[in-house]
Amino acid sequence: MNISKLSYVFIVFLISFSSLAQLVRVRGTLLDTENRPVNNANISFSGHTTQSNAKGNYVIKVPVNKKINLLFSHVTYKKTTISLLLKSTSDYELNLIMKENEEQIGEIVVSRDNKSQIEGITTIPAAMIQKIPGANAGIENVLKTLAGVNSNNELSTQYSVRGGNYDENLVYVNEIEIYRPFLIRSGQQEGLSFTNTDLVQNVSFSAGGFQAKYGDKLSSVLDITYRNPTQFAAAMEVSLLGGSLAVDAVSKNKKWSSVTGVRYRNNSLFVNSQDTETNYTPSFVDVQTNVNYKASAKWQWSFLGTISQNKYDYQPLIRKTRFGTIDKPMVLTVFYDGQERDKYKTYFGALKSTYQLSDKLKFKFITSVFHTLEQEYFDILAQYRLGENETTIGTETYEDVSYTNGIGTQLNHARNDLDALIVNAEVKGFYNWKENDLEFGAKYTRESIRDRVAEWEVIDSAGFSINPPILDFSRDDQPGVSYTGPLAPYRSVFATNYNTINRFSAYVQWNAKSNLEKAQLWYTAGIRMQNWSVSGTNSSGNSQTVFSPRAQLALKPDWEKDMIFRISGGYYYQPPFYRELRDASGAVQENVKAQQSVQIVLGSDYNFKMWQRPFKLVSELYYKALSDVNTYTIENVRIRYAATNNAKAFAQGLDLRLNGEFVPGTESWVSFGYLKTEENSADRGFIARPTDQRLKFGILFQDYMPAIPGMKLYLNLVYNTGLPGGSPSYADAYSYQNRLNDYRRVDVGFSKVLIDANSKKIKKSWLENFKELAIGLEIFNLFNNQNAITNTWVRDVYSKNEYAVPNYMTTRIFNVKLNAKL
């Protein structure tokens, strides 16, 4: 296909490659009862035959909309016959356990509606998540390569989606909503994402226009399912960044099963690569378990629990940052005294019960408790010297300060404590009638918050205390004329809040399927309701209620080309969480309203063959109109809200993703996103929002080296244009609309498989106990790009100037890791 046709595909998403629409690939892996691959097994139907390879993998093409009998045979194992009916040209995965003592006969009618394509959901293989390199490896690391998902901070697992902020994303594990700590201010304090990658089975992600069955947020849904094991297994990883251990356990009667994971992480490699030299002793540890119990054929129970502790002890020593231009290079040197000690302890437990009342009716009961204890204590004195950088090579003062523009001192203090307890009780129902599915549910949530914030900042330059620029008594004639006004901290926040939030939410959703002549049509319509009230120590907020109708329509025409078209949208509300109620002064505004978004998403999925391998082009065009907007600022990862609803906003954009087997047997993708989001606060006009990430380009690539057996390569590339920001915390956004520099980052990983299912085991050796053993090398920030997350603002009395000194992220870093599975 020529270049011009490819460009046309990406613009209108309807022109496509020629494809074989009447055949679909059935692929899978054949194992024996000892979990060993079955080699040279015959897979056949109606005279068409293929064989499994040394890894037990096979691929065979079968007709669509035609019932066939697929025969699996081997000289050592009993025959297996599967009656198969596929109704889509998407690849179908069929894995089998071949047994020696019995013959298997079964029938599978796969009315493969491609649920993920119909709902506009991206599915991510668990194996891919575990392999792709990144400074914060895991699910979020892979999400950041998708169009519409943005993050300019490799130390953080937080992300923004289509113009929303970090607080606008829903995260579920086993249908249970997950919360994160409140007080974390920087990515290097996060340590670990909640989701333990070693325990994951399925991952689904929606970037907008999601259905009513999901909760009340404005931007996205990440839906994760943990594994339900069938046999004992263990996996371990050790690297310079920490380690993890995951164990699968199953009882003899198969009624009990569990997956348990322990993780430890240390970010010293990354922190020590930054401009600031520190004594850094972090400790990020968590333990998670998911226990399943099958009481009967109709009744099942599960428990999800986690305990995590993040200790962040940080003692900065010295910082030297070079910035400026070629004509005027600058250097900031800072000497520190003091330390920061932060603690974040979280406890989470959830009990889930599923009862199959009949073939058509099923209920789920979910209760959960989340408790977080957070402490932020720091006293850091910074004495700085700002000047011009000596650039004459060969001189003794090369790269030192040749001329001092300003000197000064900055003192930061905080004693912040938070205790939050969130309790949930929920019931869901599922009713199936012919081609109709009805889902409904109700949920009660109680949030109890006890919060104390006490932080201030004092800035002194050449012996003169600099007062906040928002005060009227500042003078411009210093130091010639002595200052006689009152002294005030440059920035200060003091508040104590005791609040309780009660919420009741409910939803009902109808799903149906029909035919429009020869085309297939799927409908989804639903509505959500939420009522909440906020009460404090001295007052009680008014009760508020919102209704959120949503709908979705998917069409699969009767074309030779395998395409699905979607339109979805509706009203999306986000009732305020505690952090959205707290204004810049730390006070809680109890009557803050829910932010509202009217969304529409137009999308298409096109499955085709290129180089005789499967590919998919996913395209989505979206628009959001927001009202009752609660404006905010972002500094690193801390969000501060105005706690008002005096703004309106919009977000519009285009997301494209091409994924498939660029290399045979591996999945990779290329994504491109365009976004424009602006807000109008108090009718002052539209300006860029803090998340206005105009262009996004991402590549996730997997490869292997035929000349070196077992050697694999993984590439993670992200390019984002610069965000608005870097201004002082007190600055008026309408007066400061500069942008940070573009974010460019490439992480690459190499893995050498030492032992796998195809390896010859060394008998009577400790190595024979391993199913897999691999050693890897990761290079983070391969091209050593200097990315900045914020600016440090330095002032001095003499020059009356204020300098923006970039806070650079991590440099090039090497990591070695060892992976093993039993």
C-alpha angles and dihedrals in degrees: 000000000000126000096252093056091049091053090050090053092057094049103048100016093213104086110081150170123276112265142180099249098174097061130062130191119241110199136169150122129277117212134173125230090274090058092250120140117259110228126202095011114158119236113188149155132175094349095314112119140177136166136228118246131228090283092052092250122141139174127196132168118231132179123263122241091012126109113233137174110233112203123203114192139167135170091241101039137055119261120265121203121193122187104214134189119179124187101185137056093230116113115269123211118216118175122183139192107217115210132202100213107044141038120235124214121175145148128229122187105189110194086182103195090168094235093196092055092046093052095040092243126152115221119204122198113239092224091058092052092055094051107042111099122234142142087252100029115199142073095320090052090061094041090060090065091060123096112258093025114102139182131157095190120080091187092061130074091203121107141181123226126208097334098322126118132240093274094058098071125096118216123191130182113191088346091304118123114240127214130199133208118287107214104049109128104178137035094240089063094058098074100172136026115231092243115084105213093202091065099046125115105166133017125190126178133189120190095196147324090060124168130270093253088075122076138265109286130118106228126029150348126223109191116189130182121198121221124271101206126214099194141016116285139153134199129191136186128187124181142149087270096055137277147263140206126197126184129192115203131184129184121235093251090049092233095110126052135159144179118206128183135188121193136184126184136183120189095193092114091060100038092049090054092062128090094263119080110217148171097236124181109169127169120193113175134159140169123204133180135181114195123189127194124186103204093176142333089280104035127059133170134196137180126203117191138167140176119191135176126189117189115184115187111176128176112175116205111176138348130197117182125178118203142138129082136309090258094047113023113186134196130199117202118190128185115200136205125182135034147246124232118186130173128189117183120178131182121190132176131169132180119201128186127187121197122187101206093179140338089279104034129061133169133200126197119196131182125174141174125201121187124179129183113191133181130183115184124164142150112180125170115197121191111191140191119197122193151129117296120241106234102174105120115225098027121119090239095051110150092005127113109281096179127018116225097178146349130199151137133251126193122193122189133178139168104177124165130176133181116184129177119187121185125187134188119183141171126194131188133198123194125181123197119171106299093347128093122192121195125183138164149163131210137189122200130184119191119191115189129187110181137171121182122184117161136140142170130210124193124196127182122191090338097312120113110231112221124209112281089229091069119093099220098069114128131211097199097076133153092021092058120039117246116241102174126107119284117240135174113262089233130003137171123183124170143136118204133184110181140164123199121194118194134183119186135173138175142186126195135183124203124187142165131209142156126255100201100299095340123095120234130193124193130195125178129167147147134217130202130194131181121186141167132192122212129183141184096282105018146030122229124226120264113253130195132192134183122210117195115190135178140183134192126190126186129192109189122211093251133138087239114075103236137151124194123201140189121183141157146106139154118329122190130188111199108207120270119207096273091053090055095055115086129207091276091054095250120133116238101205098193099056108140129228116271111242130213130184107202136187124182125187115193146164137192120204120190116195144151123252122173084000089294131110121263135171132204114202118191129179131177115192143180130188127190110196129195135176085033118186102214120218146176127228123214111180097314100328114108120203118192130206087219091222133109098216100120141074127201147173138211126197134169154127128253124195129179130177113191134168145100102322083161115034113262096012131090121225136158145200119210136189129187137184119194136175120180126168138168137208113211119195090343092293093131136267119301133166116283119232089258097050097135102170103188132023130182124178138173128191110184135177126190142161133210114237091194091057110045114222095014113129134180129209125189129192116185127176131176121180128173115238123285125229106257146072091119123132114275092248095050123119108242090217090060096044118049102149120132135227118243121276117280114236124174139159123187120185131187134193122198128188113198109216098176131015139142092293097050122105106247118231105233120226090015131112087241092069089072093067123090090187134012124174138163122208144190121208127192113197119201091009095192094041094237118184106233121180125207100185142346131252110220117218122191135183132189098224101056096032086221131132118207127205108218112189119236101220124211126222126319129217110314133181124215131184122201140178124211125193136174128193 
